[in-house]
Amino acid sequence: MQLIQADSIHQTMQFPPLIASLRQSFAGDFGMPARQLLPLTAGQPEALALLPAWDEKVIGCKLFTYFPQNPAQGKERLHAKIMLFCRHSGEPLALLDGTSITLWRTAAISALAGSYLANPAASTLVLFGTGKLAPYLVKAYASIRQLDDVYIVGRDPAKAQQLAASLQAELQTERPALRIQAAERSACLLQKADIICCATAATEPLFPADWVQPGTLVDALGNHHANCSEIDTQLVVDGLLYVDSRANCLNEAGEILLPLQAEKIQPHHIRAELAELCRNDSLCWQADRIQVFKAVGTALADLAAARLMLEFP
């Protein structure tokens, strides 16, 4: 059985093959029971989560622990591992670091959705968020669209500037024409965006809906709480709504649950989930409408990314 650590994953993984692997997995046959979030103590936030999935080759389960008080002790909130088994014999194949896989697959899922829902000529990305996921999102989107400009918006302007400078230097050789800079949120900024990616811990909308132009893709992946939203509800009500998983989003995505509870939309407002987009495999972007993609994460994405690590030479 292989033991694959974070360093190996970061050194080996690349977005083009990862996005292709995710596309294949979501288009194929798979099993994905509802994930389980198990409180460790009643009334306390500490939890253990289990995310199982399988396809024709492998069975997988990601397990992660959530201890929100850990940063005060110099430790990470989340610790994750992914276990893979052979689909045909049940034999253990590998144990992989789950935290690094999650970073890569989360960004790749956004890019995969964007390959169907973003303007084919998209040139401008506005990214809200400066956390660990931010650089992966920039690189993932740059792998599916010929971006000219990336604007990074964060609560801490200095952190946004630092991230922009770091990414500019890192991508200079590969994408010398790509301009990456920090920016402040404004109507002017968002009105020139082709893709707006929201990857924050915000509990209130980051910008008003009327700042967004038709033809824009709004990718919302930061919030995982049922009682709040990082984007304006009107975007969901008026836009073309797509999700990574109906079951997961209708269980925990406030972006969808809040307008459902307010009876502003119905469940059928969701036009398709990611598997349907991949099986249809055609551009769904509409120039006269705002596209909204909401993702909360799926076990199948973890499975596909982990399986890909076994296939690299």
Buried (B, 14 or more C-beta within 10 A) or exposed (E): EEEBEBEBBEEEBEBEBBBBBBBEBBBBEBEBEEBEBEEEEEEEEBBEBBBBBBBEBBBBBBBBBBBEEBEEEEEEEBBBBBBBBEBEEEEEBBBBBBBBBBBBBBBBBBBBBBBBBBBEEBBBBBBBBBBEBBBBBBBBBBBBBEBBBBBBBBEEBEBBBBBBEEBBEBBEEEBEEBEBBBBEBEEEBBEEBBBBBBBBEBEEBBBEBEBBEEBBBBBBBBBBBBEBBBBBBBBBBBBBBBBBBBBBBBBBBBBBBBBBEEEBBEEEBBBBBBBBBBEEEEEBBBEEEBBBBBBBBBBBBBBBBBBBBBEEE
